[in-house]
Amino acid sequence: MPIFEYVCKQCKRPFEALIMGSQRASCPDCGSGDLEDKFSTYAVRSTGGSGWRGEQWSGAGCGAQAGGG
């Protein structure tokens, strides 16, 4: 279930909404459906060069283990 970020064009409140199926978001403060989509980013675990990120992007081919060719 995706969580979307919006800014209400009426009261300028930023908020997040869990939207399922054909539901439409509305502002939790003023109830307006006149919303602006906000650019969302997702969280990424940073391990400083080791861990899953270093393994995933090591240059190994698709399905190959890092360092194993």
C-alpha positions as MATLAB code, in Angstrom:
seq = 'MPIFEYVCKQCKRPFEALIMGSQRASCPDCGSGDLEDKFSTYAVRSTGGSGWRGEQWSGAGCGAQAGGG';
ca = [
       0.000    0.000    0.000;
       1.692    3.186   -1.140;
       2.042    6.244    1.027;
       1.853    9.503   -0.917;
       2.920   12.989    0.116;
       0.827   16.052   -0.638;
       0.554   19.762    0.091;
      -2.948   21.180    0.396;
      -3.440   24.099   -2.010;
      -6.079   25.638    0.276;
      -4.390   25.687    3.711;
      -0.802   24.851    2.607;
      -0.481   21.926    5.050;
       1.940   19.160    4.008;
       0.786   15.644    4.873;
       1.117   11.972    3.979;
      -1.768    9.703    3.022;
      -2.080    5.950    2.644;
      -4.018    5.481   -0.595;
      -5.566    2.143   -1.531;
      -7.237    1.320   -4.825;
      -9.283    4.149   -6.264;
      -9.336    6.229   -3.069;
      -8.568    9.932   -3.306;
      -6.704   11.900   -0.671;
      -8.067   14.929    1.121;
      -6.458   17.352    3.557;
      -6.801   16.188    7.171;
      -7.100   19.825    8.357;
      -9.511   21.536    5.968;
     -10.897   18.552    4.015;
      -9.976   19.985    0.621;
      -9.233   17.624   -2.241;
      -7.282   20.347   -4.085;
      -3.820   18.894   -3.493;
      -0.362   19.195   -4.964;
       1.745   16.050   -5.205;
       5.002   16.361   -3.340;
       8.174   14.702   -4.601;
       8.856   11.796   -2.248;
      12.092   10.061   -1.488;
      12.565    6.722    0.148;
      14.878    5.701    2.949;
      18.090    3.891    2.078;
      20.407    2.240    4.531;
      23.934    3.586    4.140;
      26.689    1.282    5.326;
      29.767    3.238    4.289;
      30.752    0.899    1.438;
      29.939   -2.457    2.959;
      26.726   -4.380    3.456;
      23.932   -4.821    0.967;
      24.635   -1.643   -1.015;
      28.270   -2.493   -1.613;
      27.361   -6.056   -2.528;
      24.488   -5.146   -4.821;
      26.394   -2.578   -6.884;
      29.812   -4.236   -7.015;
      29.755   -4.703  -10.784;
      28.774   -8.366  -10.626;
      26.446   -9.537  -13.386;
      22.773  -10.112  -12.868;
      22.341  -12.984  -10.424;
      26.082  -13.281   -9.772;
      27.428  -12.828   -6.284;
      29.725   -9.880   -5.639;
      33.345  -10.779   -6.164;
      32.398  -14.212   -7.475;
      31.886  -13.335  -11.167;
];
